[in-house]
Each structure stands twice: as C-alpha cells, then as structure tokens.
C-alpha cells in the first residue's frame, strides 16, 4: 500500500504562541485543527506541517522545506517580523535556517 501524504511535525510548548509564529512563517492561518493541541498547514496536496503541543518533547524537531526563492522567503520573514540570519551557502545549495519560539529548527533549502 503506497504512502500518499506526509506531514512534518514540530512539537511545541504553547500551541497558540506557535500558531501565531507559524502563521507568520507561512503567511496564513492553519488549514486545519483536527484535534485539541494540533494545527496543520497544508502546503500542497500531498504534504504539510503539523504543530503539536506536547511540552515535554517541545523544541527538538527539525522541518526542512524546499524553497525556490530563498531571498524572497527571507524578505517575507522580515515583513512578518521573524528573525533569521539570512540565506547562506551550504555544500551544494543555499539554506535559510531559523528557529521557532521553542527552538525547533526550520530549514528552507534552495
């Protein structure tokens, strides 16, 4: 049976603080709140990001997202008031690293 959808998950302490931050990150409110403690952004038909409130595990997640325009993404983050170091060169591509309020790592690659 083939897997048809993937949701990356970042575990957070306070869901409402995280929803506010990820709303700035993605430029829109969550697409779904399927249960208490969970918010989802559906970034395409087959993938997305979940933010899950579980304080004991918070801050240890990494989410990697491919981005066609890292400079444009950095400008959007600036407008949203999200701190970041700017795009940087990696071995074979450029990346834009940032952290959510709990310290979860978000990496845009391009």
N, C-alpha and C positions, 0 to 999 in steps of 0.2 A: 504494500500500500504506500503510495508516494506521499511525502510531506508537501503540503500545498501552501503553507503560510508560516512566517516566522515573526515573532515579536521579541525584540531585545528587551531586557528589563533592568531598570535601575531601582535599587532598594533605598528608601528614604526614611527619615525620621518623622517628618511632618508633611502629610500629603498636600495640604493647602499651600504651604510655602513652596513645595516642589511644583505643584500645578502652576503657580504664578511664574516661577522661573522657566519651566519648560514651555509655557505659553509664549514667553518672550523668545525662547530659543527657536520655536517652530512658527512663530508669528500667528498663532491661532489657539483657541481653546481646545481641550481634548475632544476627540471624536466620540469617545465612549467612556462611561464609568460603569463597567459591568457588575461591580460589586463594591461593598464598602472597602475602602483602603486602596482602591485601584483606579488609575486613569490611563487611557490609551490614546495615542496619536497614530492614526493610520496614514502612513506616509506614501503608500502605494497600495495597489490591490492585494499584494502578497507579503507585505512587510510593514512593520511599525515599531513603536516604542511604548512600553508599559512603564509606569511609575507606580511602585508598590510600597505602601507604608508598612515597614517592619523594623522598628527602631533598633533591635538587637543586631540586625545584619546591615544596617544602613551604611552607605559610604564606601562599599567595597566592590562596586560594579564598574564595568567599562563597556561603553557603547561606541562602536565605530560605524560611521556613516560616510558613504561616498558622496562627494560634492563636486559638481562640475566647475563651480566658480568660487574658490576659497576667498578671493579678495572681496567679492560681492557678499559672501556669507559673513566675513569679518565686519563689513560695513553695516549689515543688518544687525549683528550683535551689538555694535556700537550704538545704533539707534535704539535698541531695546535696553541699553544700559547693562549689558552682560560683559563682565571683564574677561579679557583674553590677551595672550601675548602676541597675537597676530600670526599669520601664516609663516611657517618655517620649512626649510628644506630637509627632507629625510633622504634615505638612501636612494630610492627610485621614484619618489613623488614628493609632493608638498603635503604638509599636515597643518591642522589648526587644532590645538589642544586647549581644553578648558575643563573646569570642574563645576558641578552643581553645588548648591549650598551645603550638601552633606559630604562633599568631596568625591562623589562619583566622577569618573573620568569620561568625558565625551571627546571623541577624536573625529574630526572631519578629515577625510583624505581626498586628494585631488591631483 
